[in-house]
Amino acid sequence: CRPPENRNPEPDEVASCNPFLRKQLAAIRPKIVCCLGTFAAQTVLQTAAPISRLRGKFFDMDGMRVIATFHPAYLLRSPEKKREVWEDMKQIRAELFRLGS
């Protein structure tokens, strides 16, 4: 479920792919899901909040911990944000240790 030309999915495309994603998450049961970018975070967390308010903190979703951070393409345009992503990755590592992974 990836639209051509790296565009954001249309609402009908999200509606088509979201059940597949939810089933995959239910089957795999990851302890942590890391959403890369605004669109992924807003879709998975079902919110309209901007990435600046979502990144750097964990949310609970169906027994999984979800965290959002900046998309890699954004980091190419804004390399000064790499440090924030590094901090997010360190949070993920700490949470995995806390969860006993």
N, C-alpha and C positions, 0 to 999 in steps of 0.2 A: 504494500500500500504506500507507494511513493509517487507523487505527482511528477509529471515531466518538467524539465527546466528548473528544478529546485524551487518551485513555487509552493506557497502554503496550500494545503488541501482545501477544497471547497466544502461547505457544510454537508452536502450529500456524500462526499467522499469520506469525511470523518464518520458519518453515520454508517457507512458501509464497512469501514475498517475497524472502528472502535470495538465492536463485539469480538472480532478476531483477536485484537490485542488483549482484551479482558480475559478471553479464554486461555490465551497463551500465558498470561500472568498467573491465572488460577492454576494452570497445570504445572508451571515451573515453581511457583511460590518463592520468588527471590526474597531475601531478607530486606534488600534495599533496591530501589529503582531510582536511577539518576536521570532526570529529564534534562536534555540538552537544548536550551533555548526556550523562548517565550511560548511558541506555539505548542511544543510538546508539553511543557509544564501546565499551560492553561487547559489543554485537552485532557491530560491525565488527571489533574486535580479538579477539573470542572469548575474553573474560576476565570474571571476576567482580570484578575490582579496582574499588574506588570511584573516582569521578571525581577526588577529591583526590589520588590516586596516579597517575592517568593524565594529567591536564592538565599542560600546560607542557613536554612532551617529545615528541620524534618517535619513531615506531615504523616499522619497515619492513614492508610488506605487498605481496607480489607486485610488487616494483619501484616501489611508490608509497610516499611518506612520509605517515604518518597522525599527526595530532595531535588531541587532544581538549581541549575547553574547556567552560565552563558553558553551559547552555541559556539562551536569551534570557528565557524565562518565569521562570527562577530569578533572573536579574538584576533583574527587576521586584520580586521579593520581597526580594532582598538586594543593593541597589544598591552596597554597599561592595565587592562582588566585581568591579565593572566594571573596576577598575584591573588585576586579574589577567587578565581577558579581553583588555584592551588590550595587556598584555605578551605574551600568546599571539599576538595578531594581528601584533605587531612581529616575533615569532619567525618566523611564517609568511612575512612580507615578506622577512626576511633570508635564509630558506631558499630562497625563490624566486630571489632574486638569486644565491645561491650555486649554485643549479642552472642558472643561466643563462636564466631565463625573462624 
